[in-house]
Amino acid sequence: MIYGENKSKLLKIITSCTIILITLVITYIPIAIPGLQQKLVIVSGTELQAPLQTLEAKFRQSNPQIKLELKFQGSQELVNRYINKRDDFQPAVLIPGNGEILTDISDRLRAIYKSEPFYDSPQPIAKTMLVGIAWPERGKILFPNGRFQWSKIEQAMQVINWGKIGGASSWGSFDFVMTDPTRSNSGQLTLDLWIKSESGVRINSTSFINLSVRSLLSLIKKSVYQPPRSTDILLQEFIVKGANQADIATVYESVALHRWQQSIATQGKPYQIYYLDPSMETTATAAIIRPNVDANTANAARKFLDFLTQPEQQAVFVQYGFRPVNDTVDVTAVANSPWNQNIPGAEVQPNITLLPAPTSQAIAEIQRLWERVD
């Protein structure tokens, strides 16, 4: 009898130990054996590279079973590469700089697979807007009233030399910089706003017939030499080249705020930020891709996107110059907020009109216009 009781107790102990061992294995084996981790490939616009790389380590600490692989491309480029299967990896999440770009990919995927292209509704991650930047002495000549004007840039492009528009002849040619609109969202926003200021109409399928639009695009294309593929690359080149090679540019407010100290270190002075009026607010938006992405990977993606929209992580985006999508976050209350650093021209609430970002149809037309014009 005693023997039977001891045997029963022994079995219970063995069972309990087995359960504990299984629990430990489930919990820690993904860490011990990286091959069993859940891999999650995120492809984002380059404007989010700095904050996402900062947040990657923090996410890994609280989610060791999920291995993030971050890839960065121009916002339009990432869509084109995914649709045309030009990448050697399978992304689970796409985060272009403009949520409207996801409408394009949604339509194209739905046509291919005849089913819903995303697991969930696309999720906003962070906001910014298009601004102008200029080296101070150039900006004072071109915008004497302190306000950005497309017409002044167009005039400078036409006369080419700074000496003919009130600058020093030693400054050489006028050099405006923007990103490639066939690969980057900020280049698309630039053309959309510029064309609106020229013609006063929205871009549509008849825009190429408009002589003023064609003339403007032709002037821009001839004046902008080898436009970079992404906004962050553009700004880094703008800072390194300095005045006489890069005078004025259109970029996201976020990267302009984030890299202003780099301009001081490299050129000995910061660039001036100019708020466009009207401008466009653009929201980096994430979508979990359904084709070739299994449910477990989709669940891991949901954890990551939920992580990004929490106040603590939104504050990190603010530190990198973005405006939060979480309304509980105050940009002036965040530690090391760029809006508290007296950056030339930076404003918490600029008195400007914000237009909606161009639709997917308008984006497609902008790309066609740019490719067709001489």
N, C-alpha and C positions, 0 to 999 in steps of 0.2 A: 504493500500500500504506500509506504513511504517512498519506495523506489519509483512508483508511478507518479507521485506528486512532484518529485524532483525532476523526473523526465519532462513533465508538463511545464514546470518552471523554466527548464533549460530551453525548451522549444519556444517559449514566449520571449526569452532573452535573445535567442537567435533571430526570431522574427523581428524583434524591435531593432536589433543591430543591423539587420538586412535593410529595413526601411530607412534607417538613418544613413546607411551607406549609399543606397540608391539616391536619396535626396541630395547627399553631398556630390555624388557623381553628376546628377542633373544640373546642379548649381555651378560646379566648378570645372567640369570637363571642357566646356567651350573655351575657358581661359587657358587650361593646360594644353589643349590640342587645338591650335588656331584653325585647322582645317574644318572643324565642326562648328565654327562660328557662323552666324547668319550674315552673309555679305550683302551690303546695301550700297549700290552705285548711285551717286547723286551727280547729275550734270547741271551746273549752274552758269548763269552769265558771269563774266569776270568781275563785274562790279561788286559781287558778293564774296569774292575770294577771301579777302582779309578777315571779315567777321566769321565766315563759315569755318575757316581754318582755326580760328581762335576757339570757336565753340565745339569743334570736333573733339578735342581732348576732354572737355568737360562732359560731353555726352558719353564718351567712352567710359569714363569713370563710373557713371551711374548705369550704364548699359553695356557691360563687358561682353555680353553674348552677341552683340551686334558690331560687326566690323564695317566701318564707313570707308568708302572709296570716293573721294571728291574729285570731280573733273570740272574744268572751267573752259568755256568757249564764249564767243560772241553770242548774244541772245538769239539773233536770227540764224546764226551759223549752227547753233546746237540743234535747232529744229530741222534745218536742212540736212544735217549730217545724220540725225536719227531717222528721218523719213527715208533717206536714200541709203541707209545701212552702211555708212562709211566709217563707223567706229568699230574697233575691235573689242568692244565690251557691251554688255547689256544693261542699260540704265533702268533703274526702277523709278526714279524721280527726276523730272525736268523742272528747272526753275529759271525761266527767262526773265529779263528785266521788266517785261510788260505782259500783263495777264492776257491782253488781246491776242498775243502771239499764240497762246494756247488754243484759242478758238480755231486758228488756222490748222494746227496739228490735229485737233479734235476732228475737224471736218475731213481731213485727209485720211486719218486712221479709220474713221467710220466708213469711208468709202472703200478702204482696202479690206477691212475685217468684217464689215456688216454687223458690228456690235458696238457696245459702249467702249470708248477708248480709255477711259479713266476709271479707277476704282471708286473714287469719291469726287465731290465737287472740288475744283481747284481752290487752294488755300493761300490767301495773301500772307506774305512773310515780312516785307518791309517796303517803305515808300521813299521816293525822292522826286526831284523835279529837274527839268533842264535849265541850266544857267549858262551865262557867258563868263569867260575869264579873260583877263588881259594884263600884260605887264603895265604897271602904273603909268609910266610916261606915254605909252601908246594909247591907253584908255582915255587919258585926259585930252589928247588930241582928237581922237575919233568920237568920243562921247563927252563933249565939254559940259553938258548939263547933267552928267552923271547917270544918264539913262541909256540902256542898250537900245540900238536902232539898227534894224536890218538894212535900211536904206543907206546908212553910212558905210556898212561893210560892202554893200554892192558898189557904191561909188569908189571906194578904195580899191576894189578888185578891178574896176574899169580903168583907173589911172595908173595902177600897178605900183608906182613909186611913192614912198612916204613924203618926199619933198614936195609933191604936187597937192597934198592935202593938209599941209601945215606942219608936218613933221620935219625932222632933219634929213637932209639928203643922204647923210652917212648911214641912216637906218636901212637903206636899200629898199628892196621890194616889200610890199605888204603881203604878209603870210597869214592866211586864215586856215584853221585846222578843224576838221570834223572827222567822225568815223565813217567807214564804208557802210552806206545804207542797205547794201545787200547782205551784210553780215552782222550789223549792230543796230540795236534799238535807238540809241541816242542819235545816230545819223539819220534814222527815219523820222524821229521827232523834229530834228533840225530842219529837214526839208519840208515837212508838213507845215510847221509854223512859218517858215520863210515864204513858201508858196501862198499861204493864206494872207500874209502881209502884202504880197505883191498883187494878187488877183482878187482877194476878198472872197474866194469861193472854196468849197471843200474839194479835195482831190477825188476825181472819179474817172471813169473810163474815157471821157472826152477831154481830159486835161492836156493830153499831148497835142491836141488841135489848137489849144490856146497859145498864141504866139508869144505872149509875155512870159508864160510858164516855161516854154521851150527855151526862150532866150535866157531866162534866169538860170535854168538848170545847166545850159551850155556854158555860161560864164562860171558857175560854181565848179563844174567838172574840170574845166581848163585851169582853174585857179588852185584847186586843192590837189596837191601832189601826193600820190600813193596814200590815200586815207587809211588809217590803222583799222584793224578788224574789231577792236573793242575799246571801250571808253577808258578803262584803267591804263591800257597800253598807251593810248593817246596822251593821257596826262603825264605819264612818266616820261614820254618822249618830249612833250612840251616843256617840261621842267629842265631836262638835260640840255635840250637845244637852246633854250632861252630866246631872248629878243633877237631880231634879225633873221631868225630861222622859223620861229613860231611866235606870232604876235598876239593873236586872239583866237579863242576856240570856244566851242560849245561842248559842255560836259554835264554829267550829273552833279547836282549839288553835293551828294554824298562823297564822291571821290575828290571834289574840289576842297571840301572841308577836311577830309582825312589827310590829304597830301600837302596842305599848305606849308607845314613846317619843313617839308622836304624842299620846297621852293626857296626857302630862306637859306637852308644849308647849302644848296647847290648854286643858287644865283645871288645870294646875299640880300634878297628882298622877296617879299611874298607877292603873288599875283593878286589882282583885285577881282572880286566876285561881282557880277552884275546880274540882277534878276530880270529875266525877260518878262515883258507884259504885252500880250498874254504869254503864259508859259503852259507847260503840260506836266501834270503829275503822273508818274508812272509807278506801278506797284509790282515789285518782284513777286511772282505767284508760282506756287508749286503744284504739280499734278503727279499723282501716282499712276504710272503707265500700267494698263491691263495686259496687252499682248506680251506673252513670254515672261510674265512676272507672276509667280505663284502667290497663294494666299498668305503664307508665312512671311514672305518678303514684303508683301503689302502691309502686313501688321507691323513689321519692323519700321517701315516707312512712316506709318501713322504715328508711332512713338516719336520718331525724329521730328516730324512736322509739328506735333503738339509741343514738344520741347522748345522749338524755335519761337513759338508764339507766347510763351510764358513771360511775365514781366522781367525776370532776371536776365533772360536771354535777349529780350527786346532792348534792354538797357545797353547791352553790348553792341547791338546794331546802331544805337544812338551814338555811342562812343566813336563809331566809324562813319558818322555823318548822315546816317539814315534817319528818317522819321518813322516812328513806330506805328504798327497797325493795331496794337493793343492800346486802347484809349486810356488805360490807367497809368501809362508811362508819360511823365512830363520831361521833355527834352532838357529843360533848364535845371532839373533836379538830379539829373544823372551825374555821377562822379566823372570828371574828365570830359564833360560834354563839350563838343567843339563850339556850341553856341555861347559858351561862357569864356571863350579865349580871345575875344576881340579880333577875330579874323576880318580883314578888310572887306567890307561889303556884306558880310553874313548877317542875316536877320532871322529871328525866330518866327515872326509873322509878317512876311513881306506883303506890302499893299499892292497885290497884283491879282489879275484874273487867271484862274487855273482852268484850262480847257481839258475835256476828256481826251485820253490818249486816242490816236487814230484806230479805226476799226481794222479788223484783219483784211477786209477788202481794200481799204485805203493803203495799208502797209504793202499789200501785193502790188498795187498800182504804183506806189512810190518806187519800188524795186524795178518795175518795168520801165518807168520813166527814166530812171537813172541809167539803165542798161541801153536804152534806145537812143538817148541824146548824144550828140557828138561834142 
